[in-house]
């Protein structure tokens, strides 16, 4: 079984709130979770990101893989190493990419 730590969308339309869950990677995004380990609310100021660090470290130690957004969030908190994001089109501005 491939275990992932990922975000599960909750909340109303245009007001997302995400739960940080441990789930089988083959399940749907909002499907069944093995365990809820945190909460992420991007709509508040400042952004609210609360999680149980002990449980996240446990799941990482037994082989769970974080999804890309979770990797970024946990990297900012210092739980996992931060991954440097590399642009697919270096040296080209966002404005010019949309024209092409």
Buried (B, 14 or more C-beta within 10 A) or exposed (E): EEBBBBBBEBEEEEEBBBBBBBBEEEBEEEEEBBEBBBBBBEEEEEEEBEBEEEBBEBBBEEEBBBBEEBBBBBBEEEBBEEEEEEEEEEEEEEEEEEEE
